[in-house]
Amino acid sequence: MLVFATSDKGGTGRSVTCANLAYRRALAGDNVAYVDFDFGSPTAATVFAVGSAMSEATDNGVHSYLQGRVAESARLDVWSLSERNGLRSSLLGAGRLCLVPGDPGGGEFPADEAVTDRCAELLLALEEEFAVTIVDLSAGRSYAIDIALRTTARPAFREVVTRWLVFHRWTRQHVEATAALVQDERGILRSGAHRGHEPEELARRIRYVRAAVPVPGSVAWTGMRVEQTRWLEAFDAELTRRAGKLGLGRTATLGTVPLDPVLQWSEQLLTDEDVLMPPIANPETVQAFRDLADALKDDARWETL
């Protein structure tokens, strides 16, 4: 399975959520690859805490590979290289967790046939080796999205299970921008059709993830005045209606990640120990990651539209 993740804006929690999904799927026994395809800001090495190993792979990232500067991209084994001791414990029954890092300090570059050829070769190899490959794309209408659409439109990918996660924060601006990213003239659906995808089929492969959502009754609401609580409840209801009208409603949304101080201040993998010893993360957030990781492979959740 190939999972492409994108968002219209930065700061949606896309990368840290995808890293936690990869982590949870690996704990469930899947062999998982995470490809840091973000052209301008590849930060997965920090989330996975493999910064020291990454310093040795600076010139051997996926972007150098796509541009033909190196013969193959680096691969980092997270379990053995992570600097967090908690990521190397309780791994009985876990699958592999591999990071294919991006190139720090890179930038956008357009796709041509050679770039698309190399991308297809990389993704097909990962698809054969790993149960789940998560490809974290750049935010916005980027060359990264174009390369992904060009590549997966090729006949070799017709039998590959391909899914798209589009992330947004729970604000009016993010909801409207996300709908445009998928649906407008230069959005994913029409760009995909231009590259050879069937728009209806591509639409069935897209689900939305709401990130950093303040959940009523949660810790994030503690200390609010009654008037603030009532306003937030009313605004949440209005956002829900607005999202539904724009096609980002309940059936199109794969899951929600609550607002969590650990994710806000330290973008990292949340282990079970983080909610126990000491309890720095909220258990609702870890459960949200588990639910999303399960939904990612639940065919029924992708057949509801």
C-alpha positions in Angstrom: 0.0 0.0 0.0 1.2 3.5 -0.9 -0.1 6.4 1.2 0.5 9.9 0.0 0.1 12.7 2.6 -0.3 16.4 1.8 -1.9 19.6 3.0 -2.7 23.0 1.6 -0.8 24.9 4.4 2.2 24.1 6.6 1.7 23.7 10.3 -1.1 21.2 10.0 0.6 18.4 11.9 0.9 16.4 8.7 4.4 15.1 9.2 4.3 14.4 12.9 0.9 12.6 12.5 2.2 10.5 9.5 5.3 9.6 11.5 3.1 8.4 14.4 0.9 6.4 11.9 4.0 4.7 10.6 5.1 4.0 14.1 1.7 2.5 15.1 1.5 0.4 11.9 5.0 -1.0 12.6 4.1 -1.8 16.2 1.0 -3.7 14.8 3.4 -5.9 12.9 3.6 -4.3 9.4 6.9 -3.5 7.7 6.6 0.2 7.2 8.6 2.7 5.1 8.3 6.5 5.6 9.5 8.6 2.6 10.3 12.2 3.5 9.3 13.7 0.2 8.8 17.2 1.5 11.0 19.3 -0.8 11.4 22.4 1.3 11.3 21.1 4.9 12.1 17.4 5.3 11.9 17.1 9.1 11.1 13.4 9.7 14.6 12.6 10.9 13.9 14.9 13.9 10.5 13.3 14.6 12.0 9.8 14.5 15.0 11.0 16.5 17.6 9.8 14.1 19.4 13.1 13.7 22.9 11.7 14.2 22.4 9.0 11.6 20.9 11.6 9.3 24.0 13.8 9.4 25.8 10.9 7.6 23.2 10.8 4.9 23.0 14.5 4.1 23.9 14.1 0.4 22.1 10.8 -0.1 18.4 11.8 0.4 15.4 11.0 -1.8 15.6 14.3 -3.6 19.2 13.7 -4.7 18.1 10.3 -5.9 15.2 11.7 -7.9 17.4 14.2 -9.6 19.9 11.5 -10.5 22.8 12.8 -8.3 23.1 9.5 -6.4 22.4 5.9 -7.5 20.1 5.1 -4.5 18.5 6.9 -1.6 19.6 6.4 2.0 17.6 4.1 4.3 17.6 4.5 8.0 16.4 1.8 10.4 14.5 3.7 13.0 14.5 1.0 15.7 18.3 0.7 15.8 19.2 4.3 15.1 16.8 6.3 17.1 18.2 8.3 20.0 15.1 7.7 22.1 15.4 4.7 24.3 11.6 4.3 24.4 11.5 3.6 20.7 13.8 0.5 21.2 11.7 -1.1 23.9 8.5 -3.3 23.7 9.2 -4.3 20.1 8.1 -7.9 20.4 6.0 -8.6 17.3 6.8 -5.3 15.6 7.6 -5.0 12.0 10.4 -3.0 10.4 10.3 0.8 10.5 12.5 2.4 7.8 13.0 6.1 7.1 13.9 7.2 3.5 15.1 10.7 4.4 14.8 13.9 2.4 17.7 16.3 1.6 18.0 19.1 4.2 18.0 22.6 2.7 16.6 21.5 -0.6 14.0 23.1 -2.8 11.3 22.5 -5.4 12.2 21.0 -8.8 9.9 20.1 -11.6 9.2 16.6 -12.8 10.4 15.2 -16.1 10.4 11.7 -17.5 13.7 10.9 -15.8 12.5 12.1 -12.4 9.3 10.2 -12.8 11.1 7.0 -13.9 13.3 7.1 -10.7 10.3 7.9 -8.5 8.4 4.9 -10.0 11.4 2.6 -9.5 11.7 3.7 -5.9 8.0 3.4 -5.0 7.6 0.0 -6.7 10.6 -1.3 -4.9 9.3 -0.1 -1.5 5.8 -1.4 -2.3 7.3 -4.9 -2.9 9.4 -4.8 0.3 7.0 -3.0 2.8 3.4 -3.6 3.7 2.8 0.2 4.0 4.8 3.0 2.5 3.9 6.5 3.6 5.1 9.3 1.3 5.0 12.7 3.1 4.7 15.3 0.3 5.2 19.1 0.4 2.4 21.4 1.5 0.4 23.3 -1.2 0.3 22.9 -4.9 3.8 21.6 -5.2 5.9 19.7 -7.6 5.9 16.9 -5.1 2.2 16.3 -5.7 2.7 16.5 -9.4 5.5 13.9 -9.3 3.3 11.6 -7.2 0.4 12.0 -9.6 2.6 11.5 -12.7 4.1 8.4 -11.2 1.0 6.6 -9.9 -0.8 7.2 -13.3 1.6 4.8 -14.9 0.2 1.3 -15.8 2.7 -0.4 -13.4 0.6 1.1 -10.5 -2.8 0.0 -11.6 -2.8 -3.0 -9.2 -1.1 -1.1 -6.3 -3.4 0.1 -3.5 -2.9 3.8 -3.4 -4.4 6.2 -0.8 -4.2 9.9 -0.1 -4.5 11.7 3.2 -5.1 15.5 3.1 -4.5 17.2 6.4 -6.0 20.4 7.8 -6.4 22.2 11.0 -9.8 22.8 12.4 -10.2 26.4 11.3 -12.4 28.1 8.6 -9.3 29.1 6.6 -7.8 25.6 6.6 -11.1 23.9 5.7 -11.7 26.2 2.7 -8.1 26.0 1.6 -8.1 22.2 1.8 -11.3 21.9 -0.2 -9.6 24.1 -2.9 -6.4 22.0 -2.9 -8.4 18.9 -3.8 -11.2 20.3 -5.9 -10.3 23.6 -7.7 -8.9 24.1 -11.2 -5.3 23.3 -10.2 -6.2 20.9 -7.5 -5.4 17.3 -7.0 -8.4 15.9 -8.9 -8.1 17.9 -12.0 -4.3 17.7 -12.0 -4.6 14.0 -11.6 -7.0 13.8 -14.5 -4.5 15.8 -16.6 -1.8 13.2 -15.7 -4.1 10.2 -16.7 -6.0 9.4 -13.5 -9.7 8.8 -13.5 -11.1 11.6 -11.3 -13.8 9.6 -9.6 -11.4 6.8 -8.8 -8.9 9.3 -7.5 -11.6 10.9 -5.3 -12.4 7.6 -3.8 -8.8 7.3 -2.6 -8.8 10.6 -0.8 -9.6 11.1 2.9 -9.1 14.0 5.2 -7.5 14.2 8.6 -8.3 17.0 11.1 -5.3 17.8 13.2 -4.8 19.9 16.4 -8.6 19.8 17.2 -9.7 21.1 20.6 -12.1 18.5 21.8 -14.9 19.6 24.2 -14.3 18.4 27.7 -10.6 17.8 27.1 -7.6 19.3 28.9 -7.4 22.0 26.2 -10.7 23.4 27.4 -9.8 23.6 31.1 -9.9 27.0 32.5 -12.1 28.6 29.8 -14.9 30.9 30.8 -18.4 29.8 30.2 -18.8 32.3 27.4 -15.7 31.0 25.6 -16.9 27.4 25.9 -20.3 28.3 24.5 -18.7 30.2 21.6 -16.3 27.3 20.8 -19.1 24.8 20.8 -21.1 27.0 18.4 -18.1 27.6 16.2 -17.3 23.9 16.1 -20.9 23.2 15.0 -20.6 25.8 12.3 -17.3 24.4 11.1 -18.8 21.0 10.9 -21.6 22.2 8.7 -19.2 24.2 6.5 -16.9 21.2 6.1 -19.8 19.0 5.1 -20.9 21.4 2.4 -17.3 21.5 1.0 -17.0 17.7 0.9 -14.9 17.4 4.0 -17.6 15.9 6.1 -17.8 12.9 8.3 -17.8 10.2 5.6 -14.8 11.8 3.9 -12.8 12.3 7.1 -10.6 9.4 8.2 -9.9 10.7 11.7 -9.2 13.5 14.1 -6.1 14.3 16.2 -6.8 16.2 19.3 -4.8 19.3 20.3 -1.9 18.0 22.5 0.8 20.1 24.2 3.5 17.5 23.5 2.9 17.6 19.8 2.6 21.4 19.9 5.9 21.9 21.7 7.9 18.8 20.6 6.9 17.2 17.4 7.8 13.6 18.2 6.5 10.0 18.3 4.2 9.4 21.2 4.9 6.1 22.8 2.6 4.3 25.3 5.1 5.3 28.0 4.5 8.9 27.3 1.0 8.6 28.7 2.2 6.6 31.7 5.8 7.2 32.9 5.6 10.2 33.3 2.2 11.0 31.8 3.2 13.9 29.5 0.9 13.1 26.6 -2.8 12.8 26.6 -4.1 9.2 26.2 -6.8 10.6 23.8 -4.0 11.6 21.3 -2.3 8.2 21.4 -5.7 6.5 20.9 -6.4 8.8 17.9 -3.1 7.6 16.3 -4.1 4.0 16.9 -7.5 4.6 15.4 -6.0 6.3 12.3 -3.4 3.5 11.9 -6.3 1.0 11.9 -8.4 3.0 9.6 -5.6 3.3 7.1 -5.9 -0.4 6.3 -9.6 -0.8 6.8 -11.1 -1.2 3.3 -14.6 -0.4 4.6 -13.5 3.1 5.7 -12.5 3.8 2.1 -15.7 2.7 0.5 -18.2 5.0 2.3 -18.5 7.8 -0.3 
